[in-house]
Amino acid sequence: MSERGDHLYDADIRWTTHGVAHIRAGDWGSLGFGQGYACARDHLPTMADQYAKVRSERSSHHGAGPNESMLATDLGYLALGVRDRAPALRDAQADHIRALVTGYVTGVNQRVREAVGTDALPEWCRDAAWIHEIDELDQWAYFVDIALMASGRNLAEIIGRAQAPGPDGPAEPSPISALTGEEPASNGWAFGGDATASGHGIVVANPHFPWGGEARFWECHLTLPGEIDAYGVSLLGTPGVQMGFNRDIAWTHTFSRGHRFTLAKLELS
């Protein structure tokens, strides 16, 4: 339970023996509160690192990084303007989505207050200055970052390293490339009842996302009576169920290999 302004958030969270959070609440804000708290309980350092990233603060806490990679990425994220775009994304959402996200932020902050400086965090980051409470724009900026996962964020470090030509001509090319040669993909299958032993339909989700880091999925069960009763997964630091099922349907999604880059050459006079 937590209070923010004149709103009292109240969620029931029960963890199974395998660590899956089952969250039940009476309103959208409280549902988000429970999910934010539970996810931060499991993965607060990873989430806090992502919030520091979209604020372009990694280098201020960790230094410039190997080959100045963190400094370049911070500059790249400033150029991408993920935080500047956050208010427009927030304002375009329905009221219940905004309430869900506000509650989620409150839940994350509740866990931050409980965990910082205690053995609830690993020793290496127990008193880290970059693990602190967030505001709603941090959360919405992270949504913008996720939307750029298959596009602009791959260029963040390259953008941060960009240099104007000097008196001796163009600067040396960037030591990194966005073209890694890896081709992301995912699979999803739907089987009708005539193809299953049970006679019922089955949806199989096979996302080719990593098992570690910020791009992994987190499993949970969300219940808001009369509105949602869904079990599945969401990316770390995001509310809702992005792949999962309810009593009527199941859903998944795959990673599109569509081209999302438009290259242009700018002639400077």
Buried (B, 14 or more C-beta within 10 A) or exposed (E): EBEBEEBEBBBEBEBEEEEBBBBBBBBBBBBBBBBBBBBBBBBBBBBBBBBBBBBBBBBBEBEEBEEBBBBBBBBBBBBBEBBEBBEEBBEEBEEBBBBBBBBBBBBBBBBBEBBBEEEEBEEEBBEBEBBEBBEBBBBBBBBBBBBBBBBBBBBBBBBBBEEEEEEEEEEEEBEEEBEEEEEBEBEBEEEEEEEEEEEEBBBEBEBEBEEEEBBBBBBBBBBBEEBBBBBBBBBBBBBBBBBBBBEEEBBBEBBEEEEEEEEEEEEEE
